[in-house]
């Protein structure tokens, strides 16, 4: 159960968003962004050309006065934002590639990054399919709680989704840079320590661009998640890691030969973590987390690739058992 203050905050925030949505004649997501920007602007309702009208503005201001009396930590704000966005998805369904990455998966990413990095060094995390930012902000928020010095970089070509990510980053006061562009185009970013992604499944439409990549198909459109993995790892430091949520059958598709060639040339596939079947509607939709490491001096393929299957994320015993399995594997593998 969520704490009472989060539940109270949720209902107040939702009421304000719905008031703004009606007054602005906008979508829920656009009203959400407007609302969060108001909060960031010291809980001031933005009125342009008389919209929202004075009556609505006063109602929202009254809600904002109540919200200012409720103190929330950064991670509580992130969870609250997720609840509000999930509520919006009930009335305005999102396509599968735009849906929020569940916290249960986000926390797995946090655990893996904690195990694969050193706390005494600042780290930068890159997400080339950042969407609404929930995965990236889950990682940043929870690593900060664990006393990591962490910054994030997010890229997406969907203006609405990136607007939500930007608003939430400001609300959480998270150290992020966000870029509105095609993630497969050249990026003006320095090499990062970790790349992550809940990668969109589908085909990339620009064949000429796709063929610049090793994973690019010679015939027809290329899987977008293949290209995004390759592009992400292009911006990772030697020895740095990539953690990607991909279809579990990624090595069994008609384009897997291109992916396997890239895996052999540029990175080491150090681990595959299959997520619980309970999370997915059918066998085709099942996903796994890949652990990739960019090749570099003194970086080697582990003697035994981690092949793990989580049977449940709902039962703490199963999660704890996986954590112990991973830590044991890491020690035995000599993973840098």
C-alpha positions as CSV (number, residue, x, y, z in Angstrom):
1,X,0.0,0.0,0.0
2,X,1.2,3.5,-0.7
3,X,1.6,5.9,2.2
4,X,-1.4,8.0,3.0
5,X,0.3,11.2,1.9
6,X,1.0,9.8,-1.6
7,X,-2.7,8.7,-1.8
8,X,-3.9,12.1,-0.8
9,X,-1.4,13.8,-3.2
10,X,-2.5,11.5,-6.0
11,X,-6.2,12.6,-5.8
12,X,-5.3,16.2,-5.5
13,X,-2.9,16.1,-8.5
14,X,-5.5,14.1,-10.6
15,X,-8.2,16.7,-9.9
16,X,-5.9,19.5,-11.0
17,X,-4.9,17.7,-14.2
18,X,-8.6,16.9,-15.0
19,X,-9.5,20.6,-14.4
20,X,-6.7,21.7,-16.7
21,X,-7.6,19.1,-19.4
22,X,-11.2,20.4,-19.6
23,X,-10.2,24.1,-19.6
24,X,-7.4,23.6,-22.2
25,X,-9.4,21.1,-24.2
26,X,-6.3,19.0,-24.4
27,X,-5.3,15.4,-24.0
28,X,-4.6,14.0,-20.5
29,X,-0.9,13.9,-21.2
30,X,-0.7,17.5,-22.4
31,X,-2.6,18.6,-19.3
32,X,-0.3,16.5,-17.1
33,X,2.7,18.3,-18.6
34,X,1.0,21.7,-18.0
35,X,0.3,20.7,-14.4
36,X,3.8,19.6,-13.7
37,X,5.2,22.8,-15.2
38,X,2.9,24.8,-13.0
39,X,4.3,22.9,-10.0
40,X,7.9,23.5,-11.0
41,X,7.0,27.2,-11.5
42,X,6.3,27.5,-7.7
43,X,2.8,26.2,-8.0
44,X,1.6,29.0,-10.2
45,X,-1.2,28.4,-12.8
46,X,-0.1,29.6,-16.2
47,X,-2.8,31.6,-17.9
48,X,-2.4,32.4,-21.6
49,X,-5.1,34.4,-23.5
50,X,-7.6,33.9,-20.6
51,X,-7.1,30.1,-20.6
52,X,-7.7,28.5,-18.2
53,X,-10.5,30.8,-17.1
54,X,-10.4,32.6,-13.8
55,X,-12.8,30.2,-12.1
56,X,-10.8,27.1,-13.1
57,X,-7.5,28.9,-12.2
58,X,-8.8,29.6,-8.7
59,X,-9.9,26.0,-8.3
60,X,-6.5,24.7,-9.4
61,X,-4.7,27.3,-7.2
62,X,-6.7,26.0,-4.2
63,X,-5.5,22.5,-4.9
64,X,-2.0,23.8,-5.2
65,X,-2.2,25.4,-1.8
66,X,-3.1,22.0,-0.3
67,X,-0.3,20.3,-2.2
68,X,2.3,22.6,-0.9
69,X,1.6,21.4,2.6
70,X,2.5,17.8,1.7
71,X,6.2,17.0,1.7
72,X,7.5,14.3,-0.6
73,X,10.9,12.8,-1.2
74,X,12.3,12.5,-4.8
75,X,11.4,8.8,-5.1
76,X,8.0,9.4,-3.7
77,X,7.4,12.0,-6.4
78,X,8.6,9.6,-9.0
79,X,6.1,6.9,-7.9
80,X,3.4,9.5,-7.7
81,X,4.1,10.6,-11.3
82,X,4.0,7.0,-12.4
83,X,0.6,6.5,-10.8
84,X,-0.8,9.7,-12.5
85,X,0.5,8.6,-15.9
86,X,-0.9,5.1,-15.4
87,X,-4.2,6.7,-14.6
88,X,-4.0,8.6,-17.9
89,X,-3.3,5.5,-19.8
90,X,-6.6,4.0,-18.6
91,X,-8.5,6.7,-20.5
92,X,-6.0,7.3,-23.4
93,X,-4.4,3.9,-24.1
94,X,-0.8,4.1,-25.3
95,X,0.7,1.9,-28.0
96,X,2.9,-0.9,-26.5
97,X,6.2,0.8,-27.2
98,X,5.1,4.0,-25.4
99,X,4.0,2.3,-22.1
100,X,5.8,2.9,-18.8
101,X,8.5,0.4,-17.8
102,X,7.2,-1.2,-14.6
103,X,9.0,-0.4,-11.4
104,X,9.7,-4.1,-10.8
105,X,11.9,-4.1,-13.9
106,X,13.4,-0.7,-13.2
107,X,14.5,-1.9,-9.8
108,X,16.3,-4.9,-11.5
109,X,18.2,-2.4,-13.6
110,X,19.2,-0.5,-10.5
111,X,20.4,-3.7,-8.8
112,X,22.5,-4.6,-11.9
113,X,24.1,-1.2,-12.2
114,X,25.0,-1.3,-8.5
115,X,26.7,-4.6,-9.1
116,X,28.5,-3.5,-12.2
117,X,29.8,-0.1,-11.2
118,X,31.8,1.5,-8.4
119,X,30.1,3.9,-6.0
120,X,33.1,6.1,-5.6
121,X,33.1,7.1,-9.3
122,X,30.4,9.4,-10.9
123,X,28.5,7.6,-13.6
124,X,26.5,8.7,-16.6
125,X,23.5,6.6,-17.9
126,X,22.3,6.8,-21.5
127,X,18.8,5.8,-22.7
128,X,18.2,6.2,-26.4
129,X,14.5,5.2,-26.2
130,X,13.7,7.2,-23.1
131,X,10.0,7.7,-23.8
132,X,8.3,9.2,-20.7
133,X,11.5,8.7,-18.8
134,X,10.3,6.2,-16.1
135,X,13.1,3.7,-16.5
136,X,15.8,6.4,-16.6
137,X,14.4,8.3,-13.7
138,X,13.9,5.1,-11.7
139,X,17.6,4.4,-12.1
140,X,18.7,7.9,-11.3
141,X,16.5,8.3,-8.3
142,X,17.3,5.0,-6.7
143,X,21.1,5.2,-7.4
144,X,21.0,8.7,-5.8
145,X,19.4,7.1,-2.7
146,X,22.2,4.6,-2.6
147,X,24.7,7.6,-2.6
148,X,25.8,7.3,-6.2
149,X,26.7,10.5,-8.1
150,X,24.7,9.8,-11.3
151,X,23.6,11.8,-14.3
152,X,21.3,10.7,-17.1
153,X,21.0,11.4,-20.8
154,X,17.7,10.6,-22.7
155,X,16.8,10.7,-26.3
156,X,13.5,10.2,-28.0
157,X,11.8,11.4,-31.3
158,X,8.3,11.6,-29.8
159,X,7.8,15.2,-28.7
160,X,4.9,14.4,-26.3
161,X,6.7,11.6,-24.5
162,X,9.9,13.6,-24.2
163,X,7.9,16.5,-22.9
164,X,6.7,14.3,-20.0
165,X,10.2,13.1,-19.4
166,X,11.4,16.7,-19.3
167,X,8.6,17.8,-16.9
168,X,9.2,14.9,-14.6
169,X,13.0,15.5,-14.6
170,X,12.4,19.1,-13.5
171,X,9.9,18.0,-10.9
172,X,12.3,15.4,-9.4
173,X,15.2,17.9,-9.8
174,X,17.1,15.0,-11.6
175,X,20.4,15.6,-13.3
176,X,19.4,14.8,-16.9
177,X,19.9,16.0,-20.4
178,X,17.2,15.3,-22.9
179,X,17.4,15.4,-26.7
180,X,14.5,15.5,-29.1
181,X,15.8,13.5,-32.0
182,X,16.1,10.1,-33.7
183,X,18.3,8.1,-31.5
184,X,20.0,6.6,-34.5
185,X,21.3,9.9,-35.7
186,X,24.7,11.3,-34.5
187,X,24.6,12.4,-30.8
188,X,26.5,15.3,-29.2
189,X,27.3,13.4,-26.0
190,X,30.5,12.2,-24.4
191,X,31.1,8.5,-23.9
192,X,28.9,7.1,-21.0
193,X,29.4,4.5,-18.4
194,X,26.1,2.6,-18.8
195,X,23.5,2.4,-21.6
196,X,20.0,1.2,-20.8
197,X,16.8,0.7,-22.7
198,X,13.4,-0.7,-22.7
199,X,13.8,-1.0,-26.4
200,X,10.9,-0.5,-28.8
201,X,10.0,-3.6,-30.8
202,X,9.3,-3.1,-34.5
203,X,11.0,-2.1,-37.7
204,X,13.1,1.1,-38.3
205,X,11.7,2.7,-41.5
206,X,14.8,4.4,-42.9
207,X,16.7,1.6,-44.7
208,X,19.6,3.8,-45.8
209,X,20.4,4.8,-42.3
210,X,19.9,1.3,-41.0
211,X,22.5,-0.1,-43.4
212,X,25.2,2.1,-41.8
213,X,25.0,-0.3,-38.9
214,X,26.4,-3.8,-38.6
215,X,23.0,-4.9,-37.4
216,X,21.3,-3.3,-40.4
217,X,19.4,-5.8,-42.6
218,X,20.5,-6.1,-46.3
219,X,17.0,-6.7,-47.3
220,X,14.0,-4.8,-46.1
221,X,13.5,-2.9,-42.8
222,X,15.7,-3.6,-39.8
223,X,14.6,-4.4,-36.2
224,X,14.7,-1.1,-34.3
225,X,15.9,-2.8,-31.1
226,X,18.9,-4.2,-32.9
227,X,19.9,-0.8,-34.2
228,X,19.3,0.9,-30.9
229,X,21.5,-1.6,-29.0
230,X,24.3,-1.1,-31.5
231,X,24.0,2.7,-31.4
232,X,23.8,2.8,-27.6
233,X,27.0,0.8,-27.2
234,X,28.7,3.1,-29.7
235,X,28.5,5.8,-27.0
236,X,29.6,3.6,-24.1
237,X,33.2,3.7,-22.8
238,X,35.5,0.8,-23.3
239,X,34.6,-1.8,-20.6
240,X,31.3,0.0,-19.9
241,X,28.0,-1.9,-19.9
242,X,24.7,-2.0,-21.7
243,X,21.5,-3.3,-20.1
244,X,18.6,-3.8,-22.5
245,X,15.1,-5.2,-22.3
246,X,14.5,-7.1,-25.5
247,X,12.4,-10.0,-26.8
248,X,13.5,-13.3,-25.4
249,X,13.8,-14.8,-28.9
250,X,16.3,-12.2,-30.0
251,X,18.8,-14.9,-31.1
252,X,16.2,-16.8,-33.1
253,X,14.8,-14.3,-35.6
254,X,15.4,-13.9,-39.3
255,X,17.7,-11.0,-38.6
256,X,19.7,-12.6,-35.7
257,X,22.7,-13.3,-38.0
258,X,23.3,-9.5,-38.2
259,X,23.0,-9.2,-34.5
260,X,25.3,-12.1,-33.8
261,X,28.0,-10.6,-36.0
262,X,27.8,-7.3,-34.2
263,X,27.9,-9.1,-30.8
264,X,31.1,-10.8,-31.9
265,X,32.8,-7.7,-33.3
266,X,32.1,-5.0,-30.7
267,X,30.8,-6.3,-27.4
268,X,30.7,-9.3,-25.1
269,X,27.3,-10.8,-24.3
270,X,27.9,-11.4,-20.6
271,X,24.5,-12.4,-19.4
272,X,20.8,-13.0,-20.3
273,X,18.2,-12.7,-17.6
274,X,14.8,-14.0,-18.6
275,X,11.9,-12.2,-16.9
276,X,9.0,-14.1,-15.3
277,X,6.4,-15.5,-17.7
278,X,3.7,-13.9,-15.4
279,X,4.6,-10.5,-16.8
280,X,3.6,-11.3,-20.3
281,X,0.4,-12.2,-22.1
282,X,1.9,-15.0,-24.2
283,X,5.2,-16.7,-25.2
284,X,5.8,-14.3,-28.1
285,X,5.7,-11.2,-25.9
286,X,8.2,-12.5,-23.3
287,X,11.3,-10.4,-22.7
288,X,14.8,-10.7,-21.2
289,X,17.4,-8.3,-19.9
290,X,20.7,-8.5,-21.8
291,X,24.0,-7.6,-20.2
292,X,26.5,-6.4,-22.7
293,X,30.0,-5.1,-22.1
294,X,32.0,-3.1,-24.6
295,X,35.3,-4.6,-25.5
296,X,38.5,-2.8,-24.3
297,X,41.9,-3.3,-22.8
298,X,41.8,-6.1,-20.2
299,X,38.1,-6.7,-20.9
300,X,37.3,-10.3,-21.6
301,X,34.4,-12.6,-22.2
302,X,33.3,-14.2,-18.9
303,X,34.1,-18.0,-18.7
304,X,30.4,-18.7,-18.3
305,X,27.7,-16.5,-19.6
306,X,25.0,-15.8,-17.0
307,X,21.8,-17.6,-18.1
308,X,19.2,-16.9,-15.4
309,X,15.4,-17.0,-15.3
310,X,13.4,-15.1,-12.7
311,X,10.4,-17.2,-11.9
312,X,8.6,-14.3,-10.1
313,X,9.0,-10.7,-9.2
314,X,6.1,-10.8,-6.8
315,X,7.7,-13.2,-4.3
316,X,10.6,-11.7,-2.4
317,X,12.2,-15.1,-1.9
318,X,12.5,-15.6,-5.7
319,X,14.0,-12.1,-6.1
320,X,16.5,-12.6,-3.3
321,X,17.5,-15.9,-4.7
322,X,18.2,-14.3,-8.1
323,X,20.3,-11.5,-6.4
324,X,22.4,-14.1,-4.6
325,X,22.8,-16.1,-7.9
326,X,24.0,-12.9,-9.7
327,X,26.4,-11.9,-7.0
328,X,27.9,-15.5,-6.9
329,X,28.2,-15.5,-10.7
330,X,29.9,-12.1,-10.7
331,X,32.5,-13.2,-8.2
332,X,33.3,-16.4,-10.1
333,X,33.4,-14.7,-13.5
334,X,36.0,-12.1,-12.6
335,X,33.8,-9.5,-14.3
336,X,35.3,-6.0,-14.3
